[in-house]
Amino acid sequence: MIFMLTLILILFMVGALLSILSVVISEKSYFDREKSSPFECGFNPVATSRLPFSLRFFIIAMIFLVFDVEIVLLLPLSAAWDVSNMSFWLLSYMMFLIILLLGTIYEWSYGALSWKL
């Protein structure tokens, strides 16, 4: 019991010491207007926030997210190669790939993959 209380006290003191040390180290020396202003990748931070943005970038980003999630869902199927039945594994994998292919064909026929306006 004494050992546990001593350990808790030591851990509390180390935590307090680290907290005090971080406050001392991170103390600001002076205020600089340039350092406190946000950096906007070379753009003027006081410019208008409504810049024209092509909707194609948004569509491509959504397509990327959908395919990225589908690939992440395919990875556990590959890991289950040894555990599951071969015919069940092949059927699951092929159904998933067919759904993925049908989605790609639909997006292509809809024109989401063409860059024309």
C-alpha positions in Angstrom: 0.0 0.0 0.0 2.8 2.4 0.9 4.6 1.5 -2.4 1.4 2.3 -4.4 1.0 5.7 -2.6 4.7 6.5 -3.2 4.4 5.6 -6.8 1.3 7.8 -7.3 3.1 10.7 -5.5 6.2 10.4 -7.7 4.1 10.2 -10.9 2.1 13.3 -9.8 5.3 15.2 -9.0 6.8 14.2 -12.4 3.6 15.4 -14.2 3.5 18.7 -12.3 7.2 19.2 -13.0 6.7 18.6 -16.7 3.7 21.0 -16.8 5.7 23.7 -15.1 8.7 23.1 -17.4 6.5 23.3 -20.5 5.0 26.7 -19.3 8.5 28.1 -18.7 9.9 26.9 -22.0 6.9 28.0 -24.1 6.8 31.6 -22.8 6.5 34.1 -25.6 9.3 36.6 -25.7 7.7 39.4 -27.8 4.7 40.0 -30.0 5.3 40.0 -33.7 2.5 41.0 -36.1 3.9 38.9 -39.0 4.2 35.8 -36.9 0.7 36.1 -35.5 -1.0 36.5 -38.8 -2.2 33.3 -40.6 -0.1 32.0 -43.5 -2.4 31.2 -46.4 0.0 29.5 -48.8 1.2 32.7 -50.5 -2.3 34.3 -50.6 -3.1 37.6 -49.0 -5.0 36.7 -45.7 -7.2 39.8 -46.0 -8.4 38.9 -49.5 -12.0 37.7 -50.1 -12.7 34.1 -49.0 -15.0 33.3 -51.9 -12.6 32.3 -54.7 -14.1 30.6 -57.7 -13.8 26.8 -57.3 -14.5 24.3 -60.0 -17.1 21.7 -59.1 -15.1 19.1 -61.0 -12.5 19.0 -58.2 -15.2 18.3 -55.7 -16.6 15.5 -57.8 -13.2 13.9 -58.3 -12.6 14.2 -54.6 -15.9 12.4 -53.8 -15.1 9.6 -56.4 -11.6 9.2 -54.8 -13.2 8.9 -51.3 -15.6 6.3 -52.5 -12.9 4.2 -54.2 -10.6 4.6 -51.3 -13.2 3.3 -48.8 -13.9 0.4 -51.2 -10.2 -0.5 -51.4 -10.0 -0.4 -47.6 -13.0 -2.8 -47.4 -11.2 -5.2 -49.9 -8.1 -5.6 -47.7 -9.8 -7.7 -45.0 -11.1 -10.0 -47.7 -7.5 -10.7 -48.8 -6.5 -11.4 -45.2 -9.3 -13.9 -44.9 -7.9 -16.1 -47.8 -6.8 -18.9 -45.5 -9.6 -18.8 -43.0 -12.7 -18.9 -45.2 -14.0 -21.3 -47.8 -12.4 -20.7 -51.2 -15.7 -20.6 -53.2 -17.2 -18.2 -50.6 -14.1 -16.0 -50.7 -14.1 -15.9 -54.5 -17.8 -15.1 -54.7 -17.5 -12.3 -52.1 -14.5 -10.8 -53.9 -16.1 -11.0 -57.3 -19.4 -9.5 -56.2 -17.5 -6.6 -54.6 -15.4 -6.0 -57.7 -18.5 -6.2 -59.9 -20.2 -3.6 -57.8 -17.1 -1.4 -58.0 -16.9 -1.9 -61.8 -20.6 -1.0 -62.2 -20.1 2.1 -60.2 -17.2 3.1 -62.4 -19.2 2.5 -65.6 -22.0 4.5 -64.2 -19.8 7.4 -63.4 -18.1 7.2 -66.8 -21.5 7.2 -68.6 -22.8 10.0 -66.4 -19.7 12.1 -67.5 -18.2 12.6 -64.1 -14.8 11.4 -65.2 -14.6 13.7 -68.2 -13.0 17.1 -67.6 -15.1 19.0 -70.1 -17.6 21.5 -68.9 
